[in-house]
Amino acid sequence: MKRSRFSDEQVIGILKEHKAGMSAAALCRKYGVSDATFYK
């Protein structure tokens, strides 16, 4: 199984940013992940 680049705490922080109103596309650019990875 592939190891994640982000810790669980980092993933939770990213999702909280999305919930706060930041767009998924902006978050993907900021953290360097694809849209598919974000929604997965």
Buried (B, 14 or more C-beta within 10 A) or exposed (E): EEEEEEEEEEEEEBEEBBEEEEEEEEBBEEBEBEEEEBEE
